[in-house]
Amino acid sequence: MKQQGDDLVRVQMSTLIGLNRDAASLPLISNAVRAQVAGGHLSAFRGRGMEYHESRPYQPGDDIRSIDWRVTARSGQTHTKVYREERERPVLLWLDLSNSMFFGTQVCFKSVLASKLAALLAWSSVQHGDRLGYLVFSEQQHIEFRPTRGRRAALQFIQQLAGHSAWDMADGRPGDYGAGLHALKRLRQVTRPGSLLVLLSDFRFLDAECRGQLMELARHNDVVMVRCYDPLECVLPPPGQYRVTDGEDSVDIDTSDPLLRARYRERYERQQQAFSQLCTELGLYRIDIATDADMLLELKAGLGLHSL
């Protein structure tokens, strides 16, 4: 029997279900959502994709790229394709439960934070009429579900998330970063153009091959990178002796060395500069949320929903 969650090192299903009350204030619709990109300015989402509606006789001013050649050939009269906005936009949540996400020194593990954020976004999607799909992965297990509409989709996602094997098997140690690349490849295979893709991770696995996958995803979709991090990953704690443990092994660290502190901070800043550059170059929306932050407030701010 699975252990009960504590919302510190693993999530409670009841908590994820309860987040549906807060999701109403997170409308992920194209005319309301504006997201902050790495460059610091606001840029509207592409919004929902376009689907074929009908073909009609060509009129002066129509885009010649929209000519329906099959109908034109069959009827002998030039016709153009007419498109309309999809009534239901696919929203896919891509959630990282690999080993590096099972770390935290403030409030909860990164994996717990990411799961709560994903639940908020899942509820928002179904409450505002979008179709919800998801991919949840770790080194041991990969689950995915193609977009569908309705409350059942959110409940199924939460059930799959709370029951994922990572909660019992992850140990916080470095894992196989190939799991992230594999999950990105799968995301490309199941994503339809015009989708909203929300990736929740610490993104420690990103490399050149991952960049290529993200570039292809961003060509025809909105891609939101929600980076979950712990304050200790940014800067070492005040000078002193500290013991760090994963529940089995422990190690003592001395943070009083100024050179060590400077190198630690510089390494973090280099990593974040590279991540910011990636988001800027590929047109990815970026939101950073710490384990000790007010996640709903930070998510609203990241999505540009200050006034909603």
N, C-alpha and C positions, 0 to 999 in steps of 0.2 A: 504493500500500500504506500502511495506517495506521501511524503511529509507535507504538512500544512505549511503554507507560506507565512512569512513574517513581514513582508514588504521591506526587508532590509537586505537579505541575501537571496531571497526568492519571492516571487509575487504571489499574492492571494487572488484567486479567481473573483472573489466577492469585491475586491478593490477595483479590479479591471472593469467589472460590470457596473459598479457604482460611478465610474467616470462618465457614463452617458449623460449625467446631469450637467456636467461642465462643457460637454461637446457642442451644445447649442450655440455657444459664443465663439465657435471656431468655424465659420462658414468658408469652405474651400471652393467657393464658386468663382468663376472667372472674372466677374465684374466687381468682386469685392476683395479678393485676395491679392495682396501685393507683397512681394518677398524681398528681403534685403540680400543683395549679392555681395560677394567678397569685396568689390570695389567701394562699397559704402553707399551706393545710390539705390533708389527704389525702381523696380522694373516689374511691370504687370506680367502675370502668367499668360502664356499663350491661350489658355482656356481650353474648352472642349474641342475635340477634333471635328472634322467635317465628314459627312457621309453622303453618298449619292442619293439624290431624290428623284430626278426625272431628266429626260432629254426633251428639248423644245427647239423649234426652228431658230437658226442663227440670226442675231440682231446686230446691227452696227454697234461697235464698242465692246462686244463680247471678246473675252480672251481667247485667242486662237488655240491656246494650249488646252482649252476645255472642249474642243470639238469632239463630238462622238462620231468617230469614223465608221463604226459598224452601222449605226442608224443612218448616217449620211449615205453610205454605199447602198444600203437596202432600199431607202426611200428616194434616192436621187436628189434630195434636198439637204443642204448643209444644216446639221443640228449641233447643238452645244449641250454639254452636261450641266445640270443645275445641282448644286450641293446645298445642304442645310446643316446647321449645327447639331451635333449629336445631343439628344435629350438627356442622355445619361453618360457622363464621362467616366472612363475606367480610372480608378485610383488604386495603385499597387503599393503596398507597404512591404519594404525589404528590411528585415530585422536580423541583426547580427547577434547571435548568442554563442560566439566562439569564446575560447578560454580568456582572452585578454579583456573581455567585457565583464568578467567576474572579479572585479576589483573595485574597492571603494574604501575611503577613509572618512568620508563625511556623509552621514545620513543613510546612504544605501549604495549598493553595487551599481555600476554603470548598466549592467544588464537589467536591473529592476527599473531604473530610470527610463531606459529605452522602451521597455515593455509598457510602462504606464503612458508614455508619449504615444506609442503605437496604438494603444487602446483608445486614447482620446481622438486620434485621427481617424480610427476605424468608425467610431460612433459618429463623428462629424460627417464622414462620407455618406453613411447610410441615412442619417437624418436629413441631409440636404440633397438626397436624390441621386447620388453617384453610385456607381457599381464598385464594390470592394473586392480586391484580390490581394494575395499576400504570398511572400516567401519568407520563411523563418529557417535559419540554418545555424549549424555548429559544425565542429569537426566530426561529430558522430551521426548527426541526423539532419536531413533536409526535407522540409515539407513545403508544399505550394498549393495554391488554390486559385483558379482563374476567376476574374472579376464576375461578381453576381450582385444583384441588388437585394435590399431588404435587411431587416433586423437579424434574420437568421445568419446572414453572412458575418456580421460582427460577433455574434455569439459563438459561431463556429471558430472564428479566428481566436477569440479569447480562450476557448477550450483547448485548442491546439497549442496555443502559446503557453498556457499554464501547465499543460501536461508534457511539454517538450523534454526530451531526455537530458538536455544540457543542464537543467537544474540539479540533476542528481550526479552528473558525470564530470562537469567542468570543475577545475581546481585552481583557476586563476593563473596557471603557469603558461608560458609561451606555447602556442599551439601551431597547427599547420595552417599557415596563411593562405594556402591554396584553396581553402574552403570559401574564402571571400571571392576569389577569382571565379571559381566554379559557379557560385551563386549569381554573380554578375552576368555570366554567360547565359545562365538559365533565364534571368530577367529579360535579356535581349530576345530570347526565343519566344517568350510568352507575352511580350508587350506589344500592344497595338499603337500606331501613331495617334497622337493627340491625348495620350494618357498623362496623368499626374503621378510621378514616381517619387516616393518619399523613402530615402535610405537612412536608417538609424544605426549608427555604429560609432566606434572610436576611430575607424578608418586607419588603423595601424598597418594594414596589409597592403595598402595601395602601392603599386609599382607601375612600370611602363605598360605592361599588358592590361592592367586594370584601367589605366588611363584610356587605352584604346576602346575598351568596352563602354566606358562612361561617355566618351566622345560620340560613339554611335547612338547611344541612348538619348543623348541631348539633342540630336539632330531634329527629331520629330516629336519630342516630349518635353514636358517640364520636369526637371530633376532637382529635388530638394535634398540637400545633404545635412542631416541633423546629427551633428557631432556631439556625442555624450562623453564627458570627461570628468575626472576627479581633480580637486584643487591640488593634490599632491603631485599630479603630473605636470603642473605648471611651475611650481617652485617648491623647494624643500622646506620642511617646517623649521621653526626657530632653532638656533644652534643648541645641540644637546645630543644625548644618547637615546636612540629609539630601537624598539624591537618590532620587527615586521614578521607576520606569520600568515601562512595559507591554511592554517588549521592543523597541519601536520609538522611541517618544517618551519624553522624560524631563523632569522638572521638579525644581528645588531648592526645599526648604521650610526655613524657619527656625522652630524650635520654642522659641526662647528668649524670645519675647514673652509675658509673663504674661497679658495680656488675651486674646491669641489662644488660649492654652491653656484659659483659663476659658470662653470662648465655645464652644470645641470640645466641652468636657466638658458644658456646659449643654445644647447641642444634642442630644448623645447621650442625656442623661438625659430630656429631653423626649420623644424618640422612644420610649424604653423605657417611660416612664410611659404613653404613649398605647397602646403594644402591650399592656402589662399590663392596662390598663383594658378594652381590647377583649376579651382572654381572659376576664377576670372577668365582664364583662357577658354574654358569649355562652356561658359555661360551657365554654370550650375548655381543654384540658390543655396546659400549657406546659413545655417543656424547653429550656434554653439550653446549648449546648456550643461551646466555643472550639476553634480550630484547633490550639492547643498543649495541649489537655487529653487525659487518658486517656479515649478515647471510650467504651470498654466500661464503665469505672467510672462515668462521668458518665451514661451511658444507664441503667444499672441504678439509680443514685440517683434519676434523674428519674422512673423507672417505679415507684419505691418497692420495689425488690427487694433491699434491704440485707441481709435475712436469708436470702435464697434461695441 
